[in-house]
Amino acid sequence: MNDNLVDIRNARLSFFTPAGEVKALNDVSLFVREGEVLGIVGESGSGKSVTAYSLMGLTAHPGRLIGGDLHFNGHHINIMTERELRKMRGNEVSIIFQDPMTSLNPVYTIGNQITEVILLHTDKTKKEAYERARELLQLVGINEPERRLKQYPHELSGGMRQRVMIAIALACEPKLLIADEPTTALDVTIQAQILELMMDLKKKLGMAIILITHDLGVVAGTCDRIAVMYAGKVVECGSTDEIFYSPSHEYTKGLLQSVPNIYEKERKKLVPIEGAPVDMLNPPAGCPFAPRCHSCMKICLKQMPGYTNLSDTHYSACWLLDKAKFEKEGEARNG
């Protein structure tokens, strides 16, 4: 066991439905160091959220972890009981869900919902918990915290509700915060404020963050490293600069080409990724991106590529990298 805060090794998770086995995670390996921000990007259904939920033991029925090892902060997630997982959640790891309106209980006040978490995980009295809730609302930049604590979720704006969710997640100062598309339902200005708030809190509290998103613009200015997922597999992982300036997987290149670049002098058409994500009930034998890849070779359809290390921090799973390596070696021999 190494010193990483999060260490996921060869995780395989499936949902056993009446239609068949949906292979949601297919040999996923990731790690997060203390105080680091890891971005996980990919299309809907690529396995981003499932990876995070499995780390918290929140995989819903009929999902089941069928292989691999998940370690967090000295805990072996695979063998923990539900009681042990409940103790860990909130205390050591917290999550911000996508839609705060469906995550907050509409019949309880904001104050009730924050103090419930504090009372559950600490030995504070009701009065102390209420005071802590007020401090948390101030910490996340909500004005008039005394008034807000007495209000219900529907009385707050979308940005305020998301800040309340962050306050609940930070109630016990966790070592890891998982943010599952925390800015999806917000306008651009509020998005920037929420991301800036999360980065400020990271510096103050020294926590690590896993930021799950399909928006490359969100991870560009916030993450230390980025993992690109497709069809339940990490197809490329590297530092933010490596992913943006030296992408090596065709899927990563496709994601980058479909985002407008405001710094380019010439106007260029956006290039969408053609086709649709693979059917996870019947995944292909080879590279899952092969049916949509313009550079697809015969071996791509038949066999899953292994990882190629491009640097100490950058690796990718693509047969084209092996092809380029063989051609380079051949030129060296002929030369």
JOLINFEN-V67703 format. One record per residue. N is the residue number from 0. SS is DSSP state (2 for helix, 1 for strand, 0 for the rest). Layout:
n = <N | N>
ss = <SS | SS>
This chain:
n = <0 | 1 | 2 | 3 | 4 | 5 | 6 | 7 | 8 | 9 | 10 | 11 | 12 | 13 | 14 | 15 | 16 | 17 | 18 | 19 | 20 | 21 | 22 | 23 | 24 | 25 | 26 | 27 | 28 | 29 | 30 | 31 | 32 | 33 | 34 | 35 | 36 | 37 | 38 | 39 | 40 | 41 | 42 | 43 | 44 | 45 | 46 | 47 | 48 | 49 | 50 | 51 | 52 | 53 | 54 | 55 | 56 | 57 | 58 | 59 | 60 | 61 | 62 | 63 | 64 | 65 | 66 | 67 | 68 | 69 | 70 | 71 | 72 | 73 | 74 | 75 | 76 | 77 | 78 | 79 | 80 | 81 | 82 | 83 | 84 | 85 | 86 | 87 | 88 | 89 | 90 | 91 | 92 | 93 | 94 | 95 | 96 | 97 | 98 | 99 | 100 | 101 | 102 | 103 | 104 | 105 | 106 | 107 | 108 | 109 | 110 | 111 | 112 | 113 | 114 | 115 | 116 | 117 | 118 | 119 | 120 | 121 | 122 | 123 | 124 | 125 | 126 | 127 | 128 | 129 | 130 | 131 | 132 | 133 | 134 | 135 | 136 | 137 | 138 | 139 | 140 | 141 | 142 | 143 | 144 | 145 | 146 | 147 | 148 | 149 | 150 | 151 | 152 | 153 | 154 | 155 | 156 | 157 | 158 | 159 | 160 | 161 | 162 | 163 | 164 | 165 | 166 | 167 | 168 | 169 | 170 | 171 | 172 | 173 | 174 | 175 | 176 | 177 | 178 | 179 | 180 | 181 | 182 | 183 | 184 | 185 | 186 | 187 | 188 | 189 | 190 | 191 | 192 | 193 | 194 | 195 | 196 | 197 | 198 | 199 | 200 | 201 | 202 | 203 | 204 | 205 | 206 | 207 | 208 | 209 | 210 | 211 | 212 | 213 | 214 | 215 | 216 | 217 | 218 | 219 | 220 | 221 | 222 | 223 | 224 | 225 | 226 | 227 | 228 | 229 | 230 | 231 | 232 | 233 | 234 | 235 | 236 | 237 | 238 | 239 | 240 | 241 | 242 | 243 | 244 | 245 | 246 | 247 | 248 | 249 | 250 | 251 | 252 | 253 | 254 | 255 | 256 | 257 | 258 | 259 | 260 | 261 | 262 | 263 | 264 | 265 | 266 | 267 | 268 | 269 | 270 | 271 | 272 | 273 | 274 | 275 | 276 | 277 | 278 | 279 | 280 | 281 | 282 | 283 | 284 | 285 | 286 | 287 | 288 | 289 | 290 | 291 | 292 | 293 | 294 | 295 | 296 | 297 | 298 | 299 | 300 | 301 | 302 | 303 | 304 | 305 | 306 | 307 | 308 | 309 | 310 | 311 | 312 | 313 | 314 | 315 | 316 | 317 | 318 | 319 | 320 | 321 | 322 | 323 | 324 | 325 | 326 | 327 | 328 | 329 | 330 | 331 | 332 | 333 | 334>
ss = <0 | 0 | 0 | 0 | 0 | 1 | 1 | 1 | 1 | 1 | 1 | 1 | 1 | 1 | 1 | 1 | 1 | 0 | 0 | 1 | 1 | 1 | 1 | 1 | 1 | 1 | 1 | 1 | 1 | 1 | 1 | 1 | 0 | 0 | 0 | 0 | 1 | 1 | 1 | 1 | 1 | 0 | 0 | 0 | 0 | 0 | 0 | 2 | 2 | 2 | 2 | 2 | 2 | 2 | 2 | 0 | 0 | 0 | 0 | 0 | 0 | 0 | 1 | 1 | 1 | 1 | 1 | 1 | 1 | 1 | 1 | 1 | 0 | 0 | 1 | 1 | 2 | 2 | 2 | 0 | 0 | 2 | 2 | 2 | 2 | 2 | 2 | 2 | 1 | 0 | 0 | 0 | 1 | 1 | 1 | 1 | 0 | 0 | 0 | 2 | 2 | 2 | 2 | 0 | 0 | 0 | 0 | 0 | 1 | 2 | 2 | 2 | 2 | 2 | 2 | 2 | 2 | 2 | 2 | 2 | 2 | 0 | 0 | 0 | 0 | 2 | 2 | 2 | 2 | 2 | 2 | 2 | 2 | 2 | 2 | 2 | 2 | 2 | 2 | 0 | 0 | 0 | 0 | 0 | 2 | 2 | 2 | 2 | 2 | 0 | 0 | 1 | 2 | 2 | 2 | 0 | 0 | 2 | 2 | 2 | 2 | 2 | 2 | 2 | 2 | 2 | 2 | 2 | 2 | 0 | 0 | 0 | 0 | 0 | 0 | 1 | 1 | 1 | 1 | 1 | 0 | 0 | 0 | 0 | 0 | 0 | 0 | 2 | 2 | 2 | 2 | 2 | 2 | 2 | 2 | 2 | 2 | 2 | 2 | 2 | 2 | 2 | 2 | 2 | 2 | 0 | 0 | 1 | 1 | 1 | 1 | 1 | 1 | 0 | 0 | 2 | 2 | 2 | 2 | 2 | 0 | 0 | 0 | 0 | 1 | 1 | 1 | 1 | 1 | 1 | 0 | 0 | 1 | 1 | 1 | 1 | 1 | 1 | 1 | 2 | 2 | 2 | 2 | 2 | 2 | 0 | 0 | 0 | 0 | 2 | 2 | 2 | 2 | 2 | 2 | 2 | 2 | 0 | 0 | 0 | 0 | 0 | 0 | 0 | 0 | 0 | 0 | 0 | 0 | 0 | 0 | 0 | 0 | 0 | 0 | 0 | 0 | 0 | 0 | 0 | 0 | 0 | 0 | 0 | 0 | 0 | 0 | 0 | 0 | 2 | 2 | 2 | 0 | 0 | 0 | 0 | 0 | 2 | 2 | 2 | 2 | 2 | 0 | 0 | 0 | 0 | 0 | 1 | 1 | 0 | 0 | 0 | 0 | 0 | 1 | 1 | 0 | 0 | 2 | 2 | 2 | 2 | 2 | 2 | 2 | 2 | 2 | 2 | 2 | 2 | 2 | 2 | 2 | 2 | 0>
